[in-house]
Amino acid sequence: MSVLLHTEGLSKTLGARVLFHEGTFAIYEGLKIGLIGRNGAGKTTLMKMLAGVEKPDSGTIVVHPGTRVAYLSQHVAFKGDETVLHYLERISYKAEWECSKIAGAFDLKKEKLHVPVSSLSGGWQMRVQLAGLLLHDPNLLLLDEPTNYLDVQTQLLLEEFLRNWNGAVLVISHDRSFLMNVCDHTMEIDQGDITLYDGDVNTYEAFKEERLAFNIKFNQKIDQQKKHLMDFVTRFGAKATKATQAQSKLKQIRKLKPVEIKQRLKSTNIRIQSTDPRKTFAVKAKDLVVGYDDRIIARDGNFEIDRGQKVAILGENGAGKSTLLKTLGGTLEKIDGTFTWNNRIEIAYYDQFSAATLHPKDTIGDYLKRQAGYLEAEDVLRMAGAFLFKLEDLDKTVSVLSGGERARLVLAGILLKAPDALLLDEPTNHLDLETVETLADALHRWNGTVLFISHSRSFVNLLATRILEVKDKAIRNFPGTYEEYLYALSLEAGIPQEKQDDDVITETVNKKERHEKRKELLRNVQKLEKQLEDLELEREILMKSILTDPTKIDVERDRRLQTLATIITHTESEWLKTQEEVQKIEERP
């Protein structure tokens, strides 16, 4: 594998805040890297530097010969009323047939090629941008939140493309599902440090916890040794016969250096006030038709949602998800049919335009206090912190906030207000990975009703207890789980499915063949167990070498430890899968 790009001593500050310091790493061809970190950690800044859009304060970025970088930012300006095809031809200098072919991979068919890009929804515009990038034939893609505003089907297509593409990818995403399905490496920016890990985000987080626990234990042992040596010096330092030994002990104490452990950032904590616990309906609809003026977007809405249910509204971009939610929220008139909210329910609506209601002279603190009503100041501070506003930020006025900060402020205010039902249109767009999952958990535990639209599959998977699908101009109750919904979409998109375990052991094998198969599987189980034993032993030896001399920097050792963590996770998965196959054979008559 050849290096496409590498950095040396990369540093960047923002005012008095250090984003990253002395960052050194290399991106090799074919790597799929997920870039994670808290909001404001510097993920987008780092990506802009790698793309050549911004410059570091110090350090170097070396793009190796033959590397073709393509960068997808969160904000792209399209020219006037230029059509999709004109945009693709303009930025790529490619022929119409080439542009049409790449566009077709993202379902940008003939009717879409000749409409103005500016008239398309955010999700379709993202498809246009992705097609434009690929027309440049890059071998390193830099993608900043590519799934924002993408419907699930397009996400599945994008994942399938990235998995099978032989180029390298560095991608920022707050969707754990997307990162797990695409990325085999993880890069984190954490309190100024840039870490590149050989493994997916779950494996990396497990390794990080394991390394922290090890370092804490190591430092405790160092403290114990220092105390033991100091006790000797205190007792015998004044005695002439022991003076030499005491001096020796002092030298030993000076050599015992603990491992630096940075103070962990506080975990986000979102707490929503409980609402009326009565078990009645929240909203019901009969023959509901939604749209704009006389233009019907979706019809046949017949559903009843109970209080406390968490309902995901799913469908392709432009199908009418937001139209349905706006109608139920009272910001858009229905065309026909009826819908009724329980008269005891207070609802709150949030979308990407809610931030426009903020007054520019309002401060963050004053706005949140008003929204909180009777709640304590501690509750306001906790919610502000959960949405990444520090104590010193509370005096900032709305006028100086970015679009993302304003969106987070409105969402925090709505949760402080604690209505009985929340209608949320893409609430995760300006949140980091941890806050997305914390929000999903808080809403799941809350006893209120939630109707929501989200492109984040991890968010939907954590929160949804029910699905409304908007498809082919109809609103329907999807009968299955979210996993079943994704499976159905994958089949529709023609994405190859993993062969089911039941196919491995077919109905036609006879008892003798099953017996032979079982023996073979058991041999594999033993082989995998031996591999795990050897891998764990190697990891233990390497960890002991760190304990022996924690101050010694050994890049190869650390890289091997990272690789071992990935291999062990994969081997454990294979062991479990093989055991399940054995069990299936044993359960058959």
Secondary structure, DSSP 4 states (H G I P E B T S, - for coil): --EEEEEEEEEEEETTEEEEEEEEEEEETT-EEEEE--TTSSHHHHHHHHHTSS--SEEEEEEPTT--EEEE-S--PPPTT-BHHHHHHHHH---HHHHHHHHHTTT--HHHHTSBGGGS-HHHHHHHHHHHHHTT--SEEEEESTTTT--HHHHHHHHHHHHH--SEEEEE-S-HHHHHHH-SEEEEEETBEEEEESS-HHHHHHHHHHHHHHHHHHHHHHHHHHHHHHHHHHHHTT-GGGHHHHHHHHHHHHH--PPP-PPPPPPP-----------SEEEEEEEEEEEETTEEEEEEEEEEEETT-EEEEE--TTSSHHHHHHHHHTSS--SEEEEEE-TT--EEEE-TTGGGGS-TT-BHHHHHHHHHTTS-HHHHHHHHHHTT--GGGTT-BGGGS-HHHHHHHHHHHHHHH--SEEEEESTTTT--HHHHHHHHHHHHHSSSEEEEE-S-HHHHHHH-SEEEEEETTEEEEE-S-HHHHHHHHHHHTTPPPPPPHHHHS-TT--HHHHHHHHHHHHHHHHHHHHHHHHHHHHHHHHHHHHHH-TT---HHHHHHHHHHHHHHHHHHHHHHHHHHHHHHHHH--
